[in-house]
Amino acid sequence: MTAERLTNKEKWEQTWSKIRLPAMISPDTRHPVVKEMLRVFSRHLPRREMTALEIGGAPGQFLAYFSKYYGYQASALDYSETGCRKIRENFDLLGLDITIYNRDFFNDLSDMPRFDLVFSLGFIEHFQNVEEVVARHLSLLKEDGFLIVGVPNFRGISAVVLKQLAPELLAGHNLEAMDINAWQSFENKYGLVPLFKGYIGGFEPGNFRRCESRTAVNQTIRFFFKVIRKMVTDPFPGLRKFNSPFWSSYALGVYRLSGREGE
């Protein structure tokens, strides 16, 4: 099974080579999107001995959070050698145990174990055929296990702004993967029961910090959203509570696998 990639390995090697360590999500984070993600996880994931696999996502800051605060046995899968090295270094610095699989997600993974939790955050949107990518997630999940998928939401106003400021960034993302209504296709096909599915984080002007061409117009746009970001942080943080597919910064789904329909 394959799916067309919208990014390449070299890009990720460069990205992970610059990452700062150690990195772990803090339970008292002030980041509005991450804070809401942790609330969702707390409501729907059990705090008991479980195995957890993160797909992509070096250096594993969310995986480290699950390991430390939920007691999950951590594993990671990434095809980037640099990414895997950073994951190992990160967990060593944090004093946490981890098993790392330096594998291509679309190669034969039949020799790998199945896990109680399989998750990816910012992964499925880098491929054209989302249903195939989710199917690969499920091939590593135990019966009655938990699946988490999360993606940035670059639809709506974000698509308009990023097309101007960062068209290369936008081109590396499948915008259809950010439409949670379209997720029903793989939910129904693979017997996934939604425990939570929605847009979170409200409007995040920080998504527009990247500027690939520093023209006067682009600099003006960036300054405008910098001002807006201060407004939705202080004095009007309550504005972030309003969510919509047209402006919210993140889409998140937490599922329980109830069966293997469609295989």
Residue pairs with C-beta under 8 A, 6 or more apart in sequence:
1 106
1 132
1 135
1 136
2 106
2 132
3 106
3 127
3 128
3 129
3 132
3 133
4 127
4 128
4 129
5 126
5 127
6 126
6 127
6 128
6 171
6 172
6 173
6 174
7 126
7 172
9 79
9 80
11 172
12 58
12 79
12 80
12 82
12 83
13 80
13 81
13 82
13 83
16 58
16 59
16 80
16 82
16 83
16 86
17 82
17 86
19 58
19 59
19 86
21 59
21 86
21 89
21 90
21 93
22 90
22 93
22 94
23 59
23 60
23 61
23 64
23 90
24 61
24 64
24 65
24 68
24 90
24 94
25 34
25 38
25 61
25 62
25 64
25 65
26 65
27 38
27 65
27 69
29 35
29 38
32 201
32 202
32 204
32 237
32 240
33 200
33 201
33 204
33 249
33 250
36 200
36 201
36 250
37 150
37 200
37 250
37 252
38 65
40 196
40 200
40 252
40 254
41 148
41 254
43 196
44 146
44 195
44 196
44 254
45 70
45 117
45 146
45 254
47 70
47 71
48 71
49 71
49 72
49 73
50 70
50 71
50 72
50 73
50 116
50 117
51 72
51 73
51 75
51 113
51 115
51 116
51 117
52 63
52 66
52 67
52 70
52 72
52 73
52 74
52 75
52 115
52 116
52 117
52 118
52 119
53 75
53 76
53 77
53 115
53 117
53 118
53 119
53 140
54 60
54 62
54 63
54 74
54 75
54 76
54 77
54 119
54 120
54 121
55 76
55 77
55 78
55 105
55 118
55 119
55 120
55 123
55 137
55 140
56 77
56 78
56 83
56 105
56 120
56 122
56 123
57 63
57 76
57 78
57 120
57 121
57 122
57 123
58 76
58 78
58 80
58 82
58 83
58 84
58 86
58 87
59 83
59 86
59 87
59 89
59 90
60 74
60 76
60 87
60 90
60 91
60 98
61 90
62 119
62 121
63 74
63 76
63 87
63 98
64 74
64 90
64 91
64 94
64 96
66 72
66 74
66 117
67 73
67 74
67 91
67 96
67 97
67 98
68 94
68 96
72 116
72 117
73 97
74 91
74 96
74 97
74 98
74 99
75 98
75 99
75 100
75 101
75 115
76 84
76 87
76 98
76 99
76 100
76 101
77 100
77 101
77 103
77 105
77 112
77 140
78 84
78 87
78 100
78 101
78 102
79 102
79 103
79 104
79 105
81 102
84 100
84 102
87 98
87 100
88 98
88 100
91 97
91 98
101 112
103 109
103 112
105 133
105 136
106 136
109 136
109 139
109 140
112 140
114 140
114 141
114 142
114 145
115 140
115 141
115 142
115 145
116 142
116 145
116 146
117 141
117 145
117 146
117 147
117 148
118 137
118 138
118 140
118 141
118 145
118 146
118 147
118 148
119 146
119 147
119 148
119 149
119 150
120 137
120 148
120 149
120 150
121 148
121 149
121 150
121 151
122 150
122 151
122 152
123 133
123 149
123 151
124 130
124 133
124 134
124 149
124 151
124 174
124 177
125 151
125 152
125 173
125 174
125 175
125 177
125 178
126 172
126 173
126 174
127 133
127 174
127 177
128 174
130 174
130 176
130 177
130 182
130 186
131 185
131 186
131 189
134 147
134 149
134 186
134 190
135 186
135 190
137 147
137 149
138 147
138 190
138 257
141 147
141 257
142 257
143 257
143 260
144 256
144 257
144 258
145 256
145 257
146 195
146 254
146 255
146 256
146 257
147 192
147 253
147 254
147 255
147 256
147 257
148 252
148 253
148 254
148 255
149 183
149 252
149 253
149 255
150 250
150 251
150 252
150 253
151 177
151 178
151 250
151 251
152 173
152 178
152 207
152 249
152 250
152 251
153 178
153 199
153 245
153 248
153 249
153 250
153 251
154 162
154 170
154 173
154 175
154 178
154 207
155 175
155 178
155 179
155 245
155 246
156 244
156 245
156 246
156 247
157 203
157 246
157 247
158 207
158 208
158 247
158 249
159 170
159 175
161 207
161 208
161 221
161 225
162 169
162 170
162 207
162 208
162 210
163 170
164 217
164 218
164 221
165 208
165 210
165 211
165 212
165 213
165 218
165 221
165 222
166 208
166 210
166 211
166 212
167 212
168 212
169 210
169 212
176 182
178 251
179 245
180 197
180 198
180 199
180 245
180 251
180 253
183 197
183 253
186 192
187 194
187 255
188 261
188 262
189 261
189 262
190 257
190 260
190 261
190 262
190 263
191 257
191 258
191 259
191 260
191 261
191 262
192 255
192 256
192 257
192 258
193 255
193 256
193 257
193 258
194 253
194 254
194 255
195 254
195 255
195 256
196 252
196 253
196 254
197 252
197 253
197 254
198 243
198 251
198 252
199 243
199 244
199 245
199 248
199 250
199 251
199 252
200 243
200 248
200 249
200 250
200 251
200 252
201 240
201 243
201 248
201 249
201 250
202 232
202 239
202 240
202 241
202 242
202 243
202 247
202 248
202 249
203 228
203 232
203 239
203 240
203 242
203 247
203 248
203 249
204 229
204 232
204 240
204 249
204 250
205 225
205 226
205 228
205 229
205 232
206 229
207 249
208 221
208 222
208 225
209 222
211 218
211 219
211 222
231 239
232 239
232 240
245 251
